[in-house]
Each structure stands twice: as structure tokens, then as C-alpha cells.
Amino acid sequence: MSCDRAMDISDQGWRLQLGANIVPGSGVLFRVWAPEADEVSVRVVSNSRKRDISLKKEDRGYFEGLAEDVCKG
């Protein structure tokens, strides 16, 4: 299924504050809480290809990053 046809959580009328959330037309937003960490990354595996996406540190121990080329699946 292509990214433009994937159902995203905004269709359900709610949004998780943490985890992976589809942002229609943009990709997937990853957000985690890791108050003791200095840095956090998410490993994405697609067609046997692995890569890490570094998340940006925010207030109160949260980390967040948008993976523009990732979609549901």
C-alpha cells in the first residue's frame, strides 16, 4: 500500500502522544519519553534495508522526529 492510500490515525479522531503517528502528506512522526537519555534514535527496516533516524531532544525528557519517507506498513 502506498503512503497516500494508507489510513492514518487522524481518521480515528484521536492521536497518541507517544509512539509512531502518521502525518498525512508528511511521513511518520516518532515521539518517545526517555528522561534519562542524552540521545534517542529509531531504527527503520524496509526491504531488508536498515537505517536509524535520530530524534531531537525536547523539554521534559521527550524526543521527537519526522521520517518523511516512511509510511504505514
NORJO-V137645 format. One record per pair of residues at least 12 apart in sequence whose ideal C-beta (glycine too) atoms are under 10 Angstrom apart, sorted by the first residue. I is the first residue (numbers start at 1). J is the second residue. If there is no record, write none. Layout:
i:I j:J
i:I j:J
This chain:
i:1 j:71
i:1 j:72
i:1 j:73
i:2 j:71
i:2 j:72
i:2 j:73
i:3 j:22
i:3 j:24
i:3 j:25
i:3 j:26
i:3 j:27
i:3 j:28
i:3 j:68
i:3 j:69
i:3 j:70
i:3 j:71
i:3 j:72
i:3 j:73
i:4 j:24
i:4 j:25
i:4 j:71
i:5 j:71
i:5 j:72
i:6 j:22
i:6 j:24
i:6 j:28
i:6 j:71
i:6 j:72
i:6 j:73
i:7 j:22
i:7 j:24
i:7 j:72
i:8 j:21
i:8 j:22
i:8 j:23
i:8 j:24
i:8 j:25
i:8 j:28
i:8 j:71
i:8 j:72
i:9 j:21
i:9 j:22
i:9 j:23
i:9 j:24
i:9 j:72
i:10 j:22
i:10 j:23
i:10 j:24
i:11 j:24
i:15 j:29
i:16 j:29
i:16 j:31
i:17 j:31
i:17 j:33
i:17 j:62
i:18 j:30
i:18 j:31
i:18 j:32
i:18 j:33
i:18 j:62
i:18 j:64
i:19 j:31
i:19 j:32
i:20 j:32
i:20 j:42
i:20 j:44
i:20 j:67
i:20 j:70
i:20 j:72
i:21 j:66
i:22 j:70
i:22 j:71
i:22 j:72
i:23 j:66
i:23 j:67
i:23 j:68
i:25 j:68
i:26 j:66
i:26 j:67
i:26 j:68
i:27 j:53
i:27 j:65
i:27 j:66
i:27 j:67
i:27 j:68
i:27 j:69
i:27 j:70
i:27 j:71
i:28 j:42
i:28 j:44
i:28 j:53
i:28 j:65
i:28 j:66
i:28 j:67
i:28 j:68
i:28 j:69
i:28 j:70
i:28 j:71
i:28 j:72
i:29 j:55
i:29 j:64
i:29 j:65
i:29 j:66
i:29 j:67
i:29 j:70
i:30 j:42
i:30 j:44
i:30 j:53
i:30 j:55
i:30 j:63
i:30 j:64
i:30 j:65
i:30 j:66
i:30 j:67
i:30 j:70
i:31 j:55
i:31 j:58
i:31 j:62
i:31 j:63
i:31 j:64
i:31 j:65
i:31 j:66
i:32 j:55
i:32 j:61
i:32 j:62
i:32 j:63
i:32 j:64
i:32 j:65
i:33 j:58
i:33 j:60
i:33 j:61
i:33 j:62
i:33 j:63
i:34 j:55
i:34 j:57
i:34 j:61
i:34 j:62
i:34 j:63
i:35 j:60
i:35 j:61
i:35 j:62
i:35 j:63
i:36 j:61
i:37 j:55
i:37 j:57
i:37 j:61
i:37 j:63
i:38 j:57
i:39 j:54
i:39 j:55
i:39 j:56
i:39 j:57
i:39 j:63
i:40 j:53
i:40 j:54
i:40 j:55
i:40 j:56
i:40 j:57
i:40 j:61
i:40 j:62
i:40 j:63
i:40 j:64
i:40 j:65
i:41 j:53
i:41 j:54
i:41 j:55
i:41 j:63
i:41 j:65
i:42 j:54
i:42 j:55
i:42 j:63
i:42 j:65
i:42 j:67
i:42 j:70
i:44 j:67
i:44 j:69
i:44 j:70
i:46 j:69
i:46 j:70
i:46 j:71
i:46 j:73
i:51 j:67
i:51 j:69
i:51 j:70
i:53 j:65
i:53 j:66
i:53 j:67
i:53 j:68
i:53 j:69
i:53 j:70
i:55 j:67
